Amino acid sequence: MGAAAARKAAGLGFEVVCYSRSLEPNSTTAEGYATLPLDELLATSDVISVHTALTPQTYHLIDEHAISLMKPSAIVVNTSRGAVVDTIALARALENNALWGAGLDVFEGEPLDPGHPIAKAPHTVLTPHAAYWSEESGIELRTRTCQAAIDVLCGVQPRDCLNPQVLQ
């Protein structure tokens, strides 16, 4: 997902840089994008688009400290997992003009409580966990689902198996 977003952003003229827990900072991705240490990426980017799994290490990756490193003109976009962004801290930063805007498609609790502070934050676009949808993503979703079923029936671990222990 991150690589696809990077390609699209580059196609729109963005200078794309990345942070990855699995890549060495100051190297390049397979697609040729520069990798930066997280703090440097946060401090220099105009748009921070988050594409990561939710793990103990990425829980609230974008927290009050991370937000404090960002430019006041920065925009945070999260389409990965809700708990990767501390939405209370994000809402507070938006209310205090410490950030310019946010786009969120995922939330720690879904559906989002209408009384949540992020629902009232300025310069915020909220979508109901559907931003992934396109004709292409629908085809890919159906294809991958069918392939996973075929893999299980053939005794092969599916590509996106999150609980491989059940295959034992």
VOMI-15216 format. One record per atom (N, C-alpha, C): residue in one letter; y, x, z. Coordinates in steps of 0.05 Angstrom, whole numbers, plus 5000, padded with zeros to 4 digits. Each point is the difference from the previous one (the first is absolute). Example, Ala and Ser with C-alpha at 12.3 -4.5 7.8 and 13.67 -1.06 7.14 Angstrom:
A488652645156;A502449825000;A502450185000;S502149934986;S502450165001;S502249855014;
% end
This chain:
M497650165000;M502449845000;M502550175000;G500150215016;G502350175001;G500550144973;A497950094987;A500350144974;A501149804980;A499149755000;A501049804981;A503049955005;A500749975025;A502949965007;A501750244992;A498950235004;A501550254992;A500550004970;R497949944984;R500249994971;R502249804991;K499949775013;K502049794992;K502850095008;A500350115024;A502650095009;A501150224981;A498350194993;A500850224982;A500849884973;G498649804991;G500749874975;G502649865000;L500949935024;L502749875003;L502250215005;G499250265000;G502050215003;G500350115029;F498349915018;F500050115027;F499050285000;E501150175017;E498850265005;E497949955022;V497550034994;V497949935019;V499050255015;V500049975026;V498850205018;V498049855018;C498150145011;C497949875016;C499550155026;Y498949855018;Y498850115024;Y497149905001;S498250185006;S497249925003;S498850165023;R498449855016;R498650145022;R497950194989;S499149954976;S497850164989;S500950234981;L502650014995;L501150224983;L501850185015;E500050254992;E501850205013;E502949944992;P501850005019;P502849964993;P500950234982;N502049944983;N501150194981;N498050084978;S498149824995;S498250044977;S500649774981;T498149944982;T500449774982;T497549835000;T500449754994;T497749814998;T498650054973;A497749874997;A498650034974;A501749904977;E501849815005;E501849904979;E502450174996;G500450215016;G502250184997;G502549945017;Y499849835019;Y502349945018;Y500050195023;A502450085008;A500450195022;A499249865026;T498750155018;T499449905027;T501950135020;L500949855019;L501850095020;L498949955028;P500950155020;P499449925028;P501249735005;L498749845016;L500949725005;L502949995009;D500850175019;D502849995010;D502050054978;E499450194982;E501850064978;E500149774980;L497749884994;L500049774982;L501749775011;L499649945026;L501549795012;L503050055000;A500850255005;A502850075001;A501450014973;T498650044979;T501250044974;T499649774980;S498249815005;S499449794981;S501949765002;D500549884977;D501549764999;D498349755004;V497550024990;V498049785003;V497550135011;I499049895022;I497550095012;I498049784996;S498050044982;S498049804994;S497450095012;V498949845018;V497750085016;V497449904987;H498150184996;H497449944988;H497950165015;T498949885021;T498050155016;T498249805014;A497750105007;A498149845017;A501149995028;L499249805015;L500649995028;L497850145016;T500850225013;T498250155017;T501550055026;P498650115020;P501550075025;P502450194994;Q499750174980;Q502250194994;Q502349874985;T499549784986;T502149874984;T501249755014;Y498949925023;Y501149785015;Y502950065007;H501849834992;H502950045004;H500950274990;L498950094978;L500950254987;L503049994996;I501049764991;I502849964997;I500949865026;D500950165019;D500849905026;D502950065005;E501049965024;E502850055006;E500950284993;H498350205007;H500750284994;H500150044970;A498049914985;A500050044971;A502449864987;I500749775009;I502349854990;I502650155006;S500150135023;S502450155008;S500550244981;L498050094987;L500350234981;L501049914973;M499849744994;M500849904974;M503049974996;K500850014975;K502849954993;K500749715007;P502549955007;P500849725005;P499949834974;S500050134977;S499849864974;S497149964991;A498150095016;A497249994991;A498849725001;I498049964984;I498549754999;I497050065006;V498849855018;V497150035006;V498549774987;V497850084986;V498349804987;V497250055011;N498749785010;N497250035009;N498349784987;T498150094984;T498049824989;T497250105007;S499850175020;S497450115008;S498749835022;R500550075025;R499049855023;R502349965019;G500149765012;G502349925016;G500650195023;A497950095014;A500550165024;A500750294994;V500250074975;V501050274993;V503050025006;V501449785000;V502949995005;V500449845026;D501550125018;D500949865024;D502249814992;T499449754995;T501949814989;T502249935020;I499550025026;I502149955020;I502150224997;A499250264999;A501850224996;A501549984974;L498549914979;L501349974973;L502149795001;A499449775012;A502049785002;A502450095016;R499650155021;R502350105016;R501750194984;A498850184984;A501550184983;A501649854979;L498849804989;L501449844980;L502449855012;E499549885024;E502249865014;E502350195007;N499450255006;N502050205009;N501150164976;N499349924976;N500950144976;N499150304999;A497850065014;A498950274999;A498350034974;L499349784988;L498650004974;L501349794983;W499850034973;W501249804983;W498249764995;G497350054996;G498449774994;G497050055003;A498549784997;A497150025002;A498749794983;G497650074990;G498349814986;G497250015012;L499149795011;L497449995013;L498349784989;D497550084993;D498049814991;D497849965020;V500050175021;V497950005020;V501250015028;F498749885019;F501149995027;F497850045020;E500750095024;E498050055021;E498549745007;G501449785001;G498749745004;G500649824976;E498049904988;E500449824977;E498749735006;P501449794993;P502650004987;P502250085019;L502250104988;L502350095016;L501249775016;D500450045026;D501349805016;D502949974991;P500949764993;P502749964991;P502150105019;G499450025026;G501850105020;G500150305003;H498350154985;H499850295002;H502750124991;P501050205014;P502650134993;P500250084971;I497850094987;I500250094972;I500749764982;A499349765008;A500549774984;A503049944998;K501550105019;K502949955000;K501650254993;A498750224995;A501450264994;A501449994973;P502450124999;P501550004974;P498750184979;H500549944975;H499150164978;H497050045000;T498549785006;T497150015002;T498749804982;V498050104985;V498449824983;V497249995012;L499049765006;L497449975012;L498349834981;T497650094995;T498249854983;T497349955015;P498549804993;P497649925015;P497550144992;H500050275002;H497650164995;H498949944972;A501849984981;A499249934972;A501350194980;A501450205008;A501550174981;A498250164982;Y497550035007;Y498150154983;Y499449854974;W500449735000;W499049844978;W501350054973;S498350044980;S500850014972;S497549934985;E500249964974;E497749944984;E498050245002;E501150244999;E498250245002;E498750025027;S501449945022;S498850035026;S497949785004;G500449764989;G498049795001;G497450084986;I500350124977;I497650094985;I498650235016;E501650185010;E498850225016;E498649905025;L501249815013;L498849895025;L497349874993;R499949844979;R497549874993;R497950214990;T500950204985;T498150204990;T498950175023;R501750085019;R499050165022;R498249845018;T500649755004;T498349835017;T497249974987;C499949954974;C497449984986;C498550265001;Q501550224996;Q498750275000;Q498850065028;A501449925021;A499050055027;A497449845004;A499949764991;A497549845003;A497750134984;I500650094976;I498050134984;I499050265014;D501950155011;D499350255013;D498149955024;V500649805016;V498349935023;V497249924990;L499949844980;L497449914990;L498450244988;C501450204990;C498650244989;C499550225021;G500849945025;G499650205021;G502050235001;V502349954988;V502250204998;V502249915019;Q501250195014;Q502349935018;Q502449934982;P501249765005;P502349924984;P502450195004;R501650024980;R502450185000;R501849965025;D500449755007;D501949945021;D498749905026;C497750105006;C498549915024;C501350105025;L500949825017;L501350075025;L498150025023;N497649904998;N498150005021;N497250094990;P499850254990;P497550104988;P497649985018;Q500449985026;Q497749995019;Q498349754995;V501249794989;V498449754995;V498150044976;L500350214985;L498350054977;L497550155008;Q499850095025;Q497750165009;Q497549835002;
% end
